[in-house]
Amino acid sequence: MDASSGLTARRWTILASSVVSFFAVGATFFAIPPLVPELVLRYGLSQFRVGLLMGAISAPAILLSIPLGLGVDRWRPRASGLAGLLLMGAGALAFAVAPSYSVLLVARLVFGVGGLMMNLLLARLISEAFHGRELSLAMGIFNAVYPASMIAVFTLHPWLLAHLGWRNELVALAGLVALAIPLHLAAVPPANDHRPARTGPAPPLPRPTLPLVALAVSWMLFFGAFASVFTFAPQWAGGGSRGLLVVTAVTWMSLLLNPAVGHLIDRTGNPTAWGVTGQLILAAALAGMALGWLPPLPAMLLVGLAAASVPTAAYSLPARLVPATQVGFAFGFITAFSNLGTLAGPAAAGALLDAGRGWPVTWLILAAIAALGAIALVPTRGKMTT
């Protein structure tokens, strides 16, 4: 059995392990919005600093996504996955005990490096294990993990805060990483650590094609708008537990529809159309919020519909746009751009709110960004590799 067929035979085990690891990434990413009142009280944060803290977890990806993407094309997945999970654990624990805002930022950065390694590795492993067979369905399941983590964090936060306190709540989230480590080692045991280390000089850096650049720019614009919604929509929707509950409608829609969208993409073979449609739905929802046409719950349901389409489509495209040997690089390339959007979007939205621009102007600018993301994705409909 060759390396590729060995991965294919273990594809569902790999996907199951990936789900747990990615859940740990998502739960820590979404820990900030429910904790905003506690963090503002404890550290005296402005809205800009809250947005920066939310996006800081994505900052390492701006510089490291491409080199780490190239690395996961070459490194042994068992060892690189273990390294990523250990960094995640260290960052999560440091955040839980941070005595100052600067330590909070550093902890988010450390976690971000580990989370980035896992994101790239898991996307690459799933692309290889499911290549040519149920790939979009697998990516739909994989992307459903992120909304599931948000639902869990937002729903359980009031109980955890009341019974554990906010610091111990963060320690509990760090425990998810401890659970993910043995599952990863079981999914990729030494005998199946199939990618031998290469010797000799490294191959030349792959050159991104126009469709890959288009995907990266679209992915950046989507996350600039989408991450801002998650950061500030709970306040717009009324704040407190009610605001958090309303925003979880986004994730319920995404959780329930992601696998179905993946299955439909496999059947239609046109992820670009699904991605463009999702971006336009997001733009329409934000415009409706800006103009006062949409109450919070319908607005969040539309955002959730976009969240079910765009990530699954985007994660299905790299394996179609580049040769199999460059999939890690492709994911690294688009992740650098998406994390730039995740870092800049909430910080810019927070700055607009601090400047007194209000919700209508903020949502309308984000709607324009989402619409530009739809336009940017169109060139990915060109010739694809198989």
JOGI-V6107 format. One record per pair of residues at least 6 apart in sequence whose C-alpha atoms are under 8 Angstrom apart, sorted by sequence separation. I is the first residue (numbers start at 1). J is the second residue. D is the distance in whole Angstrom. If there is no record, write none. Layout:
# JOGI-V6107
I | J | D
I | J | D
This chain:
# JOGI-V6107
39 | 45 | 7
40 | 46 | 7
98 | 104 | 6
160 | 166 | 8
234 | 240 | 7
237 | 243 | 5
265 | 271 | 6
288 | 294 | 5
289 | 295 | 7
352 | 358 | 7
353 | 359 | 7
236 | 243 | 7
289 | 296 | 8
72 | 80 | 7
95 | 103 | 7
127 | 135 | 7
130 | 138 | 7
161 | 169 | 7
235 | 243 | 6
319 | 327 | 6
322 | 330 | 7
94 | 103 | 8
95 | 104 | 5
98 | 107 | 8
126 | 135 | 8
160 | 169 | 6
234 | 243 | 4
237 | 246 | 7
265 | 274 | 8
285 | 294 | 8
318 | 327 | 6
353 | 362 | 7
94 | 104 | 8
233 | 243 | 7
234 | 244 | 5
237 | 247 | 8
289 | 299 | 7
352 | 362 | 7
288 | 299 | 7
95 | 107 | 5
126 | 138 | 7
157 | 169 | 8
234 | 246 | 7
318 | 330 | 6
94 | 107 | 5
95 | 108 | 7
126 | 139 | 8
234 | 247 | 6
286 | 299 | 8
318 | 331 | 7
349 | 362 | 6
36 | 50 | 7
233 | 247 | 7
285 | 299 | 6
92 | 107 | 7
285 | 300 | 8
91 | 107 | 5
92 | 108 | 8
90 | 107 | 8
91 | 108 | 6
230 | 247 | 7
285 | 302 | 6
91 | 109 | 7
285 | 303 | 6
91 | 110 | 5
92 | 111 | 6
90 | 110 | 7
91 | 111 | 4
282 | 302 | 7
32 | 53 | 8
33 | 54 | 8
90 | 111 | 7
91 | 112 | 8
281 | 302 | 7
282 | 303 | 5
32 | 54 | 6
88 | 110 | 7
89 | 111 | 7
281 | 303 | 7
87 | 110 | 6
88 | 111 | 4
87 | 111 | 6
88 | 112 | 7
281 | 305 | 7
282 | 306 | 6
29 | 54 | 7
88 | 113 | 8
281 | 306 | 6
87 | 113 | 7
88 | 114 | 5
87 | 114 | 5
88 | 115 | 6
278 | 305 | 7
279 | 306 | 6
29 | 57 | 7
86 | 114 | 7
87 | 115 | 8
278 | 306 | 4
84 | 113 | 7
85 | 114 | 6
277 | 306 | 8
278 | 307 | 7
84 | 114 | 4
85 | 115 | 7
278 | 308 | 8
83 | 114 | 7
84 | 115 | 6
278 | 309 | 5
279 | 310 | 7
84 | 116 | 8
277 | 309 | 8
278 | 310 | 5
84 | 117 | 5
85 | 118 | 7
84 | 118 | 6
275 | 309 | 6
276 | 310 | 7
274 | 309 | 6
275 | 310 | 4
81 | 117 | 7
274 | 310 | 7
275 | 311 | 8
80 | 117 | 7
81 | 118 | 6
275 | 313 | 5
274 | 313 | 6
275 | 314 | 7
81 | 121 | 7
80 | 121 | 8
272 | 313 | 7
271 | 313 | 5
272 | 314 | 8
271 | 314 | 7
77 | 121 | 7
271 | 316 | 7
272 | 317 | 8
271 | 317 | 7
261 | 308 | 7
72 | 120 | 7
249 | 297 | 7
253 | 301 | 7
257 | 305 | 8
261 | 309 | 6
265 | 313 | 8
56 | 105 | 7
60 | 109 | 6
68 | 117 | 7
72 | 121 | 6
247 | 296 | 8
59 | 109 | 7
246 | 296 | 7
247 | 297 | 8
250 | 300 | 5
254 | 304 | 5
258 | 308 | 5
262 | 312 | 6
53 | 104 | 8
57 | 108 | 5
58 | 109 | 7
61 | 112 | 7
65 | 116 | 7
69 | 120 | 6
73 | 124 | 8
246 | 297 | 6
249 | 300 | 6
250 | 301 | 6
253 | 304 | 5
254 | 305 | 6
257 | 308 | 6
258 | 309 | 7
261 | 312 | 7
262 | 313 | 8
53 | 105 | 6
56 | 108 | 6
57 | 109 | 5
60 | 112 | 6
61 | 113 | 7
68 | 120 | 8
69 | 121 | 8
72 | 124 | 8
248 | 300 | 8
249 | 301 | 6
250 | 302 | 8
252 | 304 | 7
253 | 305 | 6
254 | 306 | 8
56 | 109 | 6
57 | 110 | 8
59 | 112 | 7
60 | 113 | 6
247 | 300 | 6
250 | 303 | 6
251 | 304 | 6
254 | 307 | 5
255 | 308 | 7
57 | 111 | 7
58 | 112 | 6
246 | 300 | 7
250 | 304 | 4
253 | 307 | 8
254 | 308 | 4
258 | 312 | 7
53 | 108 | 8
57 | 112 | 4
61 | 116 | 6
249 | 304 | 7
250 | 305 | 7
253 | 308 | 7
56 | 112 | 8
57 | 113 | 8
60 | 116 | 8
251 | 307 | 8
43 | 100 | 7
222 | 279 | 7
250 | 307 | 7
43 | 101 | 6
58 | 116 | 8
237 | 296 | 6
321 | 380 | 8
236 | 296 | 8
321 | 383 | 8
322 | 384 | 8
323 | 385 | 6
25 | 88 | 8
321 | 384 | 5
322 | 385 | 6
323 | 386 | 8
21 | 85 | 8
28 | 92 | 7
320 | 384 | 5
321 | 385 | 5
320 | 385 | 5
319 | 385 | 7
320 | 386 | 6
319 | 386 | 8
292 | 360 | 8
290 | 359 | 7
291 | 360 | 6
97 | 167 | 7
290 | 360 | 4
96 | 167 | 5
289 | 360 | 7
290 | 361 | 7
96 | 168 | 7
290 | 362 | 8
290 | 363 | 5
96 | 170 | 5
289 | 363 | 7
290 | 364 | 5
95 | 170 | 8
96 | 171 | 6
287 | 363 | 7
93 | 170 | 8
286 | 363 | 5
287 | 364 | 5
92 | 170 | 7
93 | 171 | 6
286 | 364 | 6
92 | 171 | 7
286 | 366 | 7
287 | 367 | 6
92 | 173 | 7
93 | 174 | 6
286 | 367 | 5
92 | 174 | 5
285 | 367 | 8
158 | 241 | 7
283 | 366 | 7
284 | 367 | 7
283 | 367 | 4
89 | 174 | 6
282 | 367 | 7
283 | 368 | 7
89 | 175 | 8
283 | 369 | 8
283 | 370 | 5
89 | 177 | 6
282 | 370 | 6
283 | 371 | 5
88 | 177 | 7
89 | 178 | 7
155 | 244 | 8
282 | 371 | 8
25 | 115 | 6
154 | 244 | 6
155 | 245 | 7
280 | 370 | 7
86 | 177 | 8
154 | 245 | 7
279 | 370 | 6
280 | 371 | 6
85 | 177 | 6
279 | 371 | 6
154 | 248 | 7
279 | 373 | 6
280 | 374 | 6
85 | 180 | 8
219 | 314 | 7
279 | 374 | 5
22 | 118 | 8
85 | 181 | 7
278 | 374 | 8
21 | 118 | 8
22 | 119 | 7
151 | 248 | 6
276 | 373 | 8
277 | 374 | 7
150 | 248 | 7
276 | 374 | 5
82 | 181 | 7
215 | 314 | 7
275 | 374 | 7
276 | 375 | 7
151 | 251 | 6
150 | 251 | 7
151 | 252 | 7
276 | 377 | 6
82 | 184 | 8
275 | 377 | 7
276 | 378 | 7
81 | 184 | 7
82 | 185 | 8
147 | 250 | 8
148 | 251 | 7
18 | 122 | 6
147 | 251 | 4
148 | 252 | 7
147 | 252 | 7
272 | 377 | 7
78 | 184 | 7
212 | 318 | 7
272 | 378 | 7
78 | 185 | 6
147 | 254 | 6
148 | 255 | 6
147 | 255 | 6
272 | 380 | 6
212 | 321 | 7
272 | 381 | 6
78 | 188 | 6
144 | 254 | 6
145 | 255 | 7
211 | 321 | 7
14 | 125 | 8
15 | 126 | 7
77 | 188 | 7
78 | 189 | 7
144 | 255 | 5
270 | 381 | 8
14 | 126 | 7
78 | 190 | 7
144 | 256 | 8
144 | 258 | 6
220 | 334 | 8
224 | 338 | 8
228 | 342 | 8
11 | 126 | 7
78 | 193 | 6
143 | 258 | 7
144 | 259 | 7
219 | 334 | 7
223 | 338 | 6
227 | 342 | 6
231 | 346 | 7
77 | 193 | 6
222 | 338 | 8
223 | 339 | 7
224 | 340 | 8
225 | 341 | 8
76 | 193 | 6
141 | 258 | 6
216 | 333 | 7
217 | 334 | 8
220 | 337 | 5
221 | 338 | 7
224 | 341 | 4
228 | 345 | 6
11 | 129 | 5
76 | 194 | 7
77 | 195 | 7
140 | 258 | 5
141 | 259 | 5
212 | 330 | 7
216 | 334 | 4
219 | 337 | 7
220 | 338 | 4
223 | 341 | 5
224 | 342 | 5
227 | 345 | 7
228 | 346 | 4
10 | 129 | 7
11 | 130 | 7
26 | 145 | 8
27 | 146 | 8
30 | 149 | 8
76 | 195 | 5
140 | 259 | 4
215 | 334 | 7
216 | 335 | 7
219 | 338 | 5
220 | 339 | 7
222 | 341 | 8
223 | 342 | 5
224 | 343 | 8
227 | 346 | 6
8 | 128 | 8
9 | 129 | 8
22 | 142 | 8
26 | 146 | 5
30 | 150 | 6
34 | 154 | 6
75 | 195 | 7
76 | 196 | 7
139 | 259 | 8
140 | 260 | 7
206 | 326 | 7
217 | 337 | 6
220 | 340 | 6
221 | 341 | 6
224 | 344 | 7
225 | 345 | 6
7 | 128 | 7
8 | 129 | 4
26 | 147 | 8
74 | 195 | 7
75 | 196 | 7
76 | 197 | 7
138 | 259 | 7
140 | 261 | 7
141 | 262 | 8
213 | 334 | 8
216 | 337 | 6
217 | 338 | 8
220 | 341 | 5
224 | 345 | 4
225 | 346 | 8
228 | 349 | 7
7 | 129 | 5
8 | 130 | 6
23 | 145 | 6
27 | 149 | 5
31 | 153 | 7
74 | 196 | 8
75 | 197 | 6
137 | 259 | 6
140 | 262 | 5
208 | 330 | 8
212 | 334 | 8
216 | 338 | 7
220 | 342 | 7
223 | 345 | 7
224 | 346 | 7
15 | 138 | 7
19 | 142 | 6
22 | 145 | 7
23 | 146 | 6
26 | 149 | 5
27 | 150 | 6
30 | 153 | 7
34 | 157 | 7
74 | 197 | 6
137 | 260 | 7
139 | 262 | 7
140 | 263 | 8
206 | 329 | 8
236 | 359 | 7
4 | 128 | 7
5 | 129 | 8
18 | 142 | 7
22 | 146 | 7
26 | 150 | 7
74 | 198 | 7
137 | 261 | 8
138 | 262 | 7
4 | 129 | 7
23 | 148 | 8
24 | 149 | 8
27 | 152 | 8
137 | 262 | 4
19 | 145 | 6
23 | 149 | 6
27 | 153 | 6
136 | 262 | 4
137 | 263 | 5
15 | 142 | 7
135 | 262 | 8
136 | 263 | 6
38 | 166 | 8
137 | 265 | 8
134 | 263 | 8
136 | 265 | 6
137 | 266 | 7
136 | 266 | 6
35 | 166 | 7
135 | 266 | 7
134 | 266 | 7
31 | 170 | 8
225 | 366 | 5
28 | 170 | 8
224 | 366 | 8
225 | 367 | 7
225 | 369 | 7
28 | 173 | 7
224 | 369 | 8
225 | 370 | 6
27 | 173 | 7
28 | 174 | 8
222 | 369 | 7
221 | 369 | 6
222 | 370 | 6
24 | 173 | 7
221 | 370 | 6
24 | 174 | 8
221 | 372 | 7
222 | 373 | 6
24 | 176 | 5
221 | 373 | 5
23 | 176 | 8
24 | 177 | 6
220 | 373 | 8
218 | 372 | 8
219 | 373 | 7
21 | 176 | 8
218 | 373 | 4
20 | 176 | 8
21 | 177 | 7
24 | 180 | 8
217 | 373 | 7
218 | 374 | 7
218 | 375 | 8
218 | 376 | 5
20 | 179 | 8
21 | 180 | 5
217 | 376 | 7
218 | 377 | 5
20 | 180 | 6
21 | 181 | 8
217 | 377 | 8
215 | 376 | 7
214 | 376 | 6
215 | 377 | 5
17 | 180 | 7
20 | 183 | 8
21 | 184 | 8
214 | 377 | 6
144 | 308 | 8
214 | 378 | 8
214 | 379 | 6
215 | 380 | 6
17 | 183 | 6
18 | 184 | 7
214 | 380 | 7
17 | 184 | 6
143 | 311 | 7
211 | 379 | 5
212 | 380 | 7
143 | 312 | 6
210 | 379 | 7
211 | 380 | 4
14 | 184 | 8
17 | 187 | 6
210 | 380 | 8
211 | 381 | 8
211 | 382 | 7
140 | 312 | 5
14 | 187 | 5
139 | 312 | 6
13 | 187 | 6
14 | 188 | 7
136 | 312 | 7
139 | 315 | 6
10 | 187 | 8
54 | 231 | 7
136 | 313 | 8
139 | 316 | 7
136 | 315 | 8
51 | 231 | 7
136 | 316 | 6
135 | 316 | 7
7 | 192 | 8
6 | 192 | 7
131 | 319 | 8
3 | 192 | 8
3 | 194 | 6
3 | 195 | 7
123 | 315 | 8
127 | 319 | 6
128 | 324 | 8
33 | 230 | 7
33 | 231 | 6
32 | 231 | 8
33 | 232 | 8
127 | 327 | 8
33 | 234 | 8
124 | 327 | 6
124 | 328 | 6
123 | 328 | 8
121 | 328 | 7
124 | 331 | 8
120 | 328 | 7
123 | 331 | 7
34 | 244 | 7
120 | 331 | 6
120 | 332 | 6
73 | 325 | 7
73 | 326 | 7
73 | 327 | 7
132 | 386 | 8
73 | 328 | 5
70 | 326 | 8
72 | 328 | 6
73 | 329 | 7
71 | 328 | 8
70 | 328 | 6
69 | 328 | 5
70 | 329 | 5
69 | 329 | 4
68 | 329 | 8
69 | 330 | 7
67 | 329 | 8
69 | 331 | 6
70 | 332 | 7
66 | 329 | 6
69 | 332 | 4
66 | 330 | 8
68 | 332 | 7
69 | 333 | 7
67 | 332 | 7
65 | 331 | 8
66 | 332 | 4
65 | 332 | 4
66 | 333 | 5
65 | 333 | 6
65 | 335 | 6
66 | 336 | 7
65 | 336 | 5
64 | 336 | 7
62 | 335 | 8
63 | 336 | 7
61 | 335 | 7
62 | 336 | 4
61 | 336 | 5
62 | 337 | 7
62 | 339 | 6
61 | 339 | 6
62 | 340 | 6
61 | 340 | 8
59 | 339 | 6
58 | 339 | 5
59 | 340 | 7
58 | 340 | 7
55 | 339 | 8
58 | 342 | 6
59 | 343 | 6
58 | 343 | 6
57 | 343 | 8
55 | 342 | 5
56 | 343 | 6
55 | 343 | 4
54 | 343 | 8
55 | 344 | 7
52 | 343 | 7
55 | 346 | 7
52 | 344 | 8
54 | 346 | 7
55 | 347 | 7
52 | 346 | 7
51 | 346 | 5
52 | 347 | 5
51 | 347 | 4
50 | 347 | 8
51 | 348 | 8
49 | 347 | 7
51 | 349 | 8
48 | 347 | 5
51 | 350 | 6
48 | 348 | 8
50 | 350 | 8
48 | 349 | 8
48 | 350 | 5
47 | 350 | 5
48 | 351 | 5
47 | 351 | 7
47 | 353 | 7
48 | 354 | 7
47 | 354 | 6
46 | 354 | 8
